[in-house]
Amino acid sequence: MEVRKVERALIGEYRDLVLRSLETLSPSTGDATAQIAELPDLVRGYESIKLRNVARFREQAAALEAKVLSPLDSGDWSSNPWRSAIPP
């Protein structure tokens, strides 16, 4: 039963992760954003295998999100043209 709860929670985590990465989409973050979009491919297997893969998903998601957000430290992204294309 734990696996099903994790699977349901992961849907929201992934959606939020993708939306956050799209908010900072730029030529310098495009590769990491594409890798974020491919993360669900990691979550395969049954029971304990799937739970291990979810842990890998979360580790890689954190690393990729750090890459995507790092350009924010060096400038103001409020004028990013992609911001208006992202639903609230």
N, C-alpha and C positions, 0 to 999 in steps of 0.2 A: 504494500500500500504506500510505503514511503516514496517509491519510485514515481508513482502517479502524481503525488503532491509536488515533487520536484519538477516533473515534466510540466505541470500546469504553471508553476511559478516561473519556469524558464522562459515561457512564451512572453510574459510581460517584461522580464529582464532583457531579453533579446530585442524586443520592440523598442524599449527605452534606450538601449545601447545604440541601436541603429539611428534613432531620432537624434540623440546627442551628437553622434558622429556626423550626421548630415548638417547639423547646425554650423559646423566648422569646416565643411567641405571646401577644399581649395586644391589647386594643383599640388601643393606640398603634402596634403593629407589624403589624397585620392587613393593611393595604394593601401594604406592602413584601413581606410573606410571600406574598400573592396574586400579586404581580408576579414573585416568584422562581418560583412554580409555573408561570408562563406562559413562562419563559425558553426552553424547548426550541423554541418556535415560531420563534425566531431562527435556529436551525441548519438552514438549507435550502440547496439548491444542490449543485453537483457540484464535486469536487476543490478547486481554489484558491478558488472562491467559498465553499464550505462551510468551508474553513479560515479565511477572513476572518470568516465569521459566527461561528465558534467563538471567535475572538478577541473579537468584540463580546459574545458570550454571557459570556465570562469577565470582561470589563470591567464589564458591567452587573451581573453576579453579585456582584462585589466591592463595587460601590457600594451595591447593595441590602442586602447582608449587613452593611455598615457601619451602614446605617440601622436594621436589625433589632437589631443588637447594641448600639447606642448607649444604649438605655435601661438596659442592664446597669450602666453606669457610675454610675447615680444611685440604685441600690437593690439589694436582695437579691431575686433571682428564684427562690430555692430553694423558695418556697412557691407558685409558679405552678401552678394546678390542671391545666394542660395537660401538665405534665411527666410525670405518671403515665400519660398516654394514648400516650406515645411508646415504641415498642419499643426495647430496648437495641441 
